[in-house]
Amino acid sequence: MIGAGVIGVTTAYHLARQGFQVLVLDEADVPAAMCSHANAGIIAVGHASSWAGPAAPRQMVRAFLGKEPSVMVSRFMDPDLWRWGLSFLRNCRAAAHRKHSDAMALLSRHGRSALQDLEREAGLIFDQAHDGVYYLYTCPTQFAARLQGDFGGDTGFTALDAPTLMQMDPALQTFDGRLQGGLISNVDSKGDCQKFTTSLANWLSDQGNVTFHFGCKVTGYDIRGATVHAVLTDTGRYACDHVVIAAGTATPKLTASFGVRPLIYPVKGYSATYPILDASHIPDRPFIDETSLLAVTRLGDRLRVTAIAEFAGHDKTITADRVAYLDRYVARYFSGAVDVAQAEHWAGLRPTTPSGRPYLGRLRKTANVWLNAGHGQLGWTMAVGAGEVLAAMIAGKPNSGAQVSETARWLTIP
Ligand SMILES: Cc1cc2nc3c(=O)[nH]c(=O)nc-3n(C[C@H](O)[C@H](O)[C@H](O)COP(=O)(O)OP(=O)(O)OC[C@H]3O[C@@H](n4cnc5c(N)ncnc54)[C@H](O)[C@@H]3O)c2cc1C
């Protein structure tokens, strides 16, 4: 397994359940050091929808012009961005959007229920709760438009007006006068992705059939014919029967030896995590501010706020004005309840495919190289489900890969 982010570690868990001995290699010193480190922590089944949709081209044009506060393009002359962008545009038709969103929702629902099974089996504690998420609107037109869409029935959403929301959770009174209404979903959960990944890695190590080597960078492969016999690293050579690449945004670099370039673009996002001073003013459930496009999650005694999709290549710099945007939001709505001066700022690169669906399958030209990569804004949500699907493929068992994976001519989805 190449990669000890949330995708690599959950796939290792499922492979061990299928009876494999698993060696996980990661160039970082600890699990979840990259994109899985400080994300919003929302198991966002209710948000499982493709970014590529009929409204996206207009939004991208506005982003190019610098008119979108939450979507930015700061690396225009990037050939990888143009290649990715053309494919993204092809996926914006209404029918394609629906097809991809349905696939993402299926994998996300599966991910959430598999997470709860795993949590019970391993007794993992990661500031989790499974009682839903609020989707809030401060713009009346936006809220009215949302009410025309799908909710109720088996969508898991219930629409609520502002007074009911504030009665349900008095901490939402901080939006009094601005809040127009919102939805509550009962299909979402929350939890600290980094705590989860680290506890699962520790638990797997204790169980005995998964071994982790950190500080170990994969540099190449010993390829004979169509088969990889060993993975080459800066700390040695590791013989293997199968290789799984779950390296997030580094995946295209690691498949280059096989002549394959998956369309996975690093879409940068930012988070800020604040110590909570007064929990009575912090909403219990996470919420997504659909008007300002921020996610706010209480994780134990910390409040985490995340936002922004920035197309800046592999640059992970934490840009001051981007995180100031998060601090201003928190100072406006939660001043006194958190210690803004003690914020921990972070930036991560979402491994994003044009359709939003991850690549799950075997590289067609090889006998034993597998991909589990490209989960974009929903990696934490899909992780345990995607790991199960890929492990079943490798074990030759029935699986839902064909329904949920991104397709490509170089990918076999058994
Ligand atoms: C701001 C933000 C908020 C988000 N919020 C949410 C959310 O609320 N819910 C949700 O579902 N998702 C969310 N996401 C998305 C989610 O965090 C990612 O989809 C997920 O973490 C990707 O996991 P991964 O394991 O594929 O990648 P990573 O976590 O990046 O792991 C890849 C690993 O591969 C290793 N690696 C790379 N190259 C090599 C090499 N050559 N040799 C050895 N090791 C290598 C890296 O060190 C790394 O540990 C968010 C993302 C961001 C940025």
The ligand as an SDF file (V2000), in Angstrom:
LIG
                    3D

 53 58  0  0  0  0  0  0  0  0999 V2000
   -9.9950   22.0240    3.5140 C   0  0  0  0  0  0  0  0  0  0  0  0
  -10.4450   20.5980    3.2730 C   0  0  0  0  0  0  0  0  0  0  0  0
  -11.6160   20.1500    3.8800 C   0  0  0  0  0  0  0  0  0  0  0  0
  -12.0720   18.8560    3.6380 C   0  0  0  0  0  0  0  0  0  0  0  0
  -13.1830   18.4210    4.2850 N   0  0  0  0  0  0  0  0  0  0  0  0
  -13.6420   17.1670    4.0710 C   0  0  0  0  0  0  0  0  0  0  0  0
  -14.8040   16.7040    4.7440 C   0  0  0  0  0  0  0  0  0  0  0  0
  -15.3830   17.3860    5.5860 O   0  0  0  0  0  0  0  0  0  0  0  0
  -15.2760   15.4710    4.4440 N   0  0  0  0  0  0  0  0  0  0  0  0
  -14.6520   14.6740    3.5270 C   0  0  0  0  0  0  0  0  0  0  0  0
  -15.1520   13.5890    3.2580 O   0  0  0  0  0  0  0  0  0  0  0  0
  -13.4980   15.0510    2.9270 N   0  0  0  0  0  0  0  0  0  0  0  0
  -12.9910   16.2830    3.1670 C   0  0  0  0  0  0  0  0  0  0  0  0
  -11.8540   16.7070    2.5290 N   0  0  0  0  0  0  0  0  0  0  0  0
  -11.1980   15.8010    1.5620 C   0  0  0  0  0  0  0  0  0  0  0  0
  -10.3440   14.7300    2.2470 C   0  0  0  0  0  0  0  0  0  0  0  0
   -9.5560   15.3230    3.2490 O   0  0  0  0  0  0  0  0  0  0  0  0
   -9.4520   14.0360    1.1980 C   0  0  0  0  0  0  0  0  0  0  0  0
  -10.2390   13.5610    0.1320 O   0  0  0  0  0  0  0  0  0  0  0  0
   -8.7070   12.8430    1.7910 C   0  0  0  0  0  0  0  0  0  0  0  0
   -7.9780   13.2320    2.9310 O   0  0  0  0  0  0  0  0  0  0  0  0
   -7.7550   12.2250    0.7670 C   0  0  0  0  0  0  0  0  0  0  0  0
   -7.1200   11.1410    1.3950 O   0  0  0  0  0  0  0  0  0  0  0  0
   -5.9520   10.3280    0.6780 P   0  0  0  0  0  0  0  0  0  0  0  0
   -5.5690    9.2460    1.6100 O   0  0  0  0  0  0  0  0  0  0  0  0
   -6.3560    9.9900   -0.7110 O   0  0  0  0  0  0  0  0  0  0  0  0
   -4.7650   11.4000    0.5050 O   0  0  0  0  0  0  0  0  0  0  0  0
   -3.7010   11.9040    1.5820 P   0  0  0  0  0  0  0  0  0  0  0  0
   -4.3070   12.0600    2.9130 O   0  0  0  0  0  0  0  0  0  0  0  0
   -3.0370   13.0950    0.9880 O   0  0  0  0  0  0  0  0  0  0  0  0
   -2.6720   10.6980    1.6860 O   0  0  0  0  0  0  0  0  0  0  0  0
   -1.7470   10.3790    0.6720 C   0  0  0  0  0  0  0  0  0  0  0  0
   -0.5020    9.8330    1.3440 C   0  0  0  0  0  0  0  0  0  0  0  0
    0.4010    9.3640    0.3340 O   0  0  0  0  0  0  0  0  0  0  0  0
    1.7070    9.6280    0.7860 C   0  0  0  0  0  0  0  0  0  0  0  0
    2.6250    9.6330   -0.3570 N   0  0  0  0  0  0  0  0  0  0  0  0
    2.5680   10.4340   -1.4460 C   0  0  0  0  0  0  0  0  0  0  0  0
    3.5960   10.1610   -2.2750 N   0  0  0  0  0  0  0  0  0  0  0  0
    4.3080    9.1630   -1.6990 C   0  0  0  0  0  0  0  0  0  0  0  0
    5.4900    8.4600   -2.0800 C   0  0  0  0  0  0  0  0  0  0  0  0
    6.1540    8.7060   -3.2210 N   0  0  0  0  0  0  0  0  0  0  0  0
    5.9540    7.5050   -1.2420 N   0  0  0  0  0  0  0  0  0  0  0  0
    5.3110    7.2360   -0.0740 C   0  0  0  0  0  0  0  0  0  0  0  0
    4.2010    7.8850    0.3240 N   0  0  0  0  0  0  0  0  0  0  0  0
    3.6980    8.8290   -0.4820 C   0  0  0  0  0  0  0  0  0  0  0  0
    1.5880   10.9900    1.4600 C   0  0  0  0  0  0  0  0  0  0  0  0
    2.6520   11.2170    2.3650 O   0  0  0  0  0  0  0  0  0  0  0  0
    0.2400   10.8940    2.1400 C   0  0  0  0  0  0  0  0  0  0  0  0
    0.3390   10.4830    3.4850 O   0  0  0  0  0  0  0  0  0  0  0  0
  -11.3500   17.9920    2.7660 C   0  0  0  0  0  0  0  0  0  0  0  0
  -10.1510   18.4350    2.1890 C   0  0  0  0  0  0  0  0  0  0  0  0
   -9.6960   19.7240    2.4400 C   0  0  0  0  0  0  0  0  0  0  0  0
   -8.3990   20.1790    1.8310 C   0  0  0  0  0  0  0  0  0  0  0  0
  1  2  1  0
  2  3  1  0
  2 52  2  0
  3  4  2  0
  4  5  1  0
  4 50  1  0
  5  6  2  0
  6  7  1  0
  6 13  1  0
  7  8  2  0
  7  9  1  0
  9 10  1  0
 10 11  2  0
 10 12  1  0
 12 13  2  0
 13 14  1  0
 14 15  1  0
 14 50  1  0
 15 16  1  0
 16 17  1  0
 16 18  1  0
 18 19  1  0
 18 20  1  0
 20 21  1  0
 20 22  1  0
 22 23  1  0
 23 24  1  0
 24 25  2  0
 24 26  1  0
 24 27  1  0
 27 28  1  0
 28 29  2  0
 28 30  1  0
 28 31  1  0
 31 32  1  0
 32 33  1  0
 33 34  1  0
 33 48  1  0
 34 35  1  0
 35 36  1  0
 35 46  1  0
 36 37  1  0
 36 45  1  0
 37 38  2  0
 38 39  1  0
 39 40  1  0
 39 45  2  0
 40 41  1  0
 40 42  2  0
 42 43  1  0
 43 44  2  0
 44 45  1  0
 46 47  1  0
 46 48  1  0
 48 49  1  0
 50 51  2  0
 51 52  1  0
 52 53  1  0
M  END
$$$$
